[in-house]
Amino acid sequence: MENEWCRKVSEWELFGETAQGSGGGSMVTSGGQGRIVLVTCGMRAEARRIAQAVVGKRLAACVNLVLSPVESIYAWKGRVETTREYLLVMKTTGERLAELQKEVKRLHSYDVPEFIALPVTEGSTKYLSWVNESVGKPHKKRK
């Protein structure tokens, strides 16, 4: 169900609507602590494993896995290399960024995994609130 919510919210974002549809409150707010993190993986299974882990640990609210491989051309050890990779697009906050990077590095098979964090400058108020709530530290239950 949460994956469906992530997809639906992303679709609404594309069309300039909030999660409650058009006219359902404030449309755009400053991004504040929001971050989009890009990570590439050599295999789809590895990308899926990393995505599941970081969402499960509340380090990312949502991870989009681009199922069609991207072609990456890069310099490595003095040579130009070309590789097919799978792109992960992670939504998180600046507060969780260091922990997210540590977890990606721990799980990733590359010596130097891509980890590029971009600031969110604007976005749907409800979506950004959902991201913040989703990656917040779990509240301790009171007795």
C-alpha positions as CSV (number, residue, x, y, z in Angstrom):
1,M,0.0,0.0,0.0
2,E,2.8,2.4,0.8
3,N,4.4,1.8,-2.6
4,E,1.1,2.6,-4.2
5,W,0.9,5.8,-2.2
6,C,4.5,6.7,-3.3
7,R,3.5,6.2,-7.0
8,K,0.2,8.1,-6.7
9,V,1.8,11.0,-4.9
10,S,4.5,11.2,-7.6
11,E,1.8,11.2,-10.3
12,W,-0.1,14.0,-8.6
13,E,3.1,16.0,-8.3
14,L,3.7,15.8,-12.0
15,F,0.3,17.3,-12.6
16,G,0.6,20.0,-10.0
17,E,-2.0,18.5,-7.6
18,T,-1.8,17.7,-4.0
19,A,-2.5,14.2,-2.6
20,Q,-6.2,15.3,-2.1
21,G,-6.5,16.4,-5.7
22,S,-6.6,19.9,-7.2
23,G,-7.7,22.7,-4.9
24,G,-6.9,20.6,-1.8
25,G,-4.8,23.0,0.2
26,S,-1.4,24.6,-0.3
27,M,0.1,23.4,-3.6
28,V,3.8,24.4,-3.2
29,T,6.1,25.1,-0.3
30,S,9.8,25.6,0.2
31,G,11.7,22.4,0.2
32,G,13.5,23.0,3.4
33,Q,15.3,19.8,4.4
34,G,14.0,17.7,1.5
35,R,16.7,15.8,-0.6
36,I,16.6,13.7,-3.7
37,V,19.4,11.2,-3.7
38,L,20.6,9.5,-6.9
39,V,22.3,6.0,-6.6
40,T,23.2,3.6,-9.4
41,C,23.7,-0.1,-9.1
42,G,25.1,-2.7,-11.5
43,M,22.3,-5.2,-11.0
44,R,18.5,-4.8,-10.5
45,A,18.4,-7.2,-7.6
46,E,21.0,-5.1,-5.7
47,A,19.1,-1.9,-6.4
48,R,15.9,-3.5,-5.1
49,R,17.7,-4.8,-2.0
50,I,19.1,-1.4,-1.2
51,A,15.7,0.3,-1.8
52,Q,13.9,-2.1,0.5
53,A,16.5,-1.7,3.2
54,V,16.6,2.1,3.3
55,V,12.8,2.5,3.2
56,G,12.5,-0.2,5.9
57,K,15.0,1.6,8.1
58,R,13.2,4.9,7.6
59,L,16.2,6.5,5.9
60,A,14.2,7.2,2.7
61,A,10.5,7.8,2.4
62,C,10.3,6.4,-1.1
63,V,12.7,5.0,-3.6
64,N,11.9,4.9,-7.3
65,L,13.8,2.1,-9.1
66,V,14.1,2.8,-12.9
67,L,13.7,-0.7,-14.3
68,S,15.2,0.1,-17.7
69,P,19.0,0.3,-17.3
70,V,20.7,3.6,-18.0
71,E,24.0,3.7,-19.9
72,S,26.7,5.2,-17.8
73,I,30.0,6.5,-19.3
74,Y,32.6,7.4,-16.8
75,A,36.3,7.6,-16.1
76,W,37.7,4.8,-13.8
77,K,41.3,4.1,-13.1
78,G,42.5,6.0,-16.2
79,R,40.1,4.5,-18.6
80,V,36.8,5.5,-20.1
81,E,34.2,2.8,-19.2
82,T,30.7,2.1,-20.3
83,T,28.3,0.2,-18.1
84,R,24.5,-0.5,-17.9
85,E,23.2,0.4,-14.5
86,Y,20.0,0.7,-12.6
87,L,19.1,4.1,-11.2
88,L,17.6,4.7,-7.7
89,V,15.8,8.0,-6.9
90,M,15.5,8.3,-3.2
91,K,13.4,10.9,-1.3
92,T,14.8,11.8,2.2
93,T,15.7,14.8,4.4
94,G,19.0,16.5,5.1
95,E,18.7,15.2,8.7
96,R,18.8,11.5,7.5
97,L,21.4,12.0,4.7
98,A,24.5,10.9,6.6
99,E,22.8,7.7,7.8
100,L,21.4,7.0,4.4
101,Q,24.8,7.4,2.8
102,K,26.4,5.0,5.3
103,E,23.7,2.4,4.7
104,V,24.0,2.7,0.9
105,K,27.8,2.3,1.2
106,R,27.4,-0.7,3.5
107,L,25.0,-2.5,1.1
108,H,26.6,-1.5,-2.2
109,S,28.9,-3.7,-4.2
110,Y,30.9,-0.8,-5.8
111,D,34.1,0.4,-4.3
112,V,32.8,4.0,-4.9
113,P,29.0,4.0,-5.1
114,E,27.3,7.0,-6.7
115,F,25.6,9.0,-4.0
116,I,24.5,12.4,-5.2
117,A,22.1,14.5,-3.0
118,L,20.1,17.3,-4.5
119,P,18.2,19.9,-2.5
120,V,14.4,20.1,-2.9
121,T,13.8,23.8,-3.4
122,E,10.0,23.5,-3.8
123,G,7.3,20.8,-3.7
124,S,3.8,19.9,-2.7
125,T,3.3,20.8,1.0
126,K,1.5,17.5,1.7
127,Y,4.2,15.4,-0.1
128,L,7.1,17.1,1.7
129,S,5.3,16.6,5.0
130,W,4.8,12.9,4.2
131,V,8.5,12.6,3.4
132,N,9.4,14.2,6.8
133,E,7.0,12.0,8.7
134,S,8.2,8.9,6.9
135,V,11.9,9.3,7.7
136,G,11.4,10.7,11.2
137,K,12.7,8.7,14.0
138,P,10.0,6.3,15.3
139,H,8.2,7.6,18.4
140,K,8.7,5.5,21.5
141,K,5.3,4.1,22.7
142,R,4.2,5.3,26.1
143,K,3.1,2.7,28.7
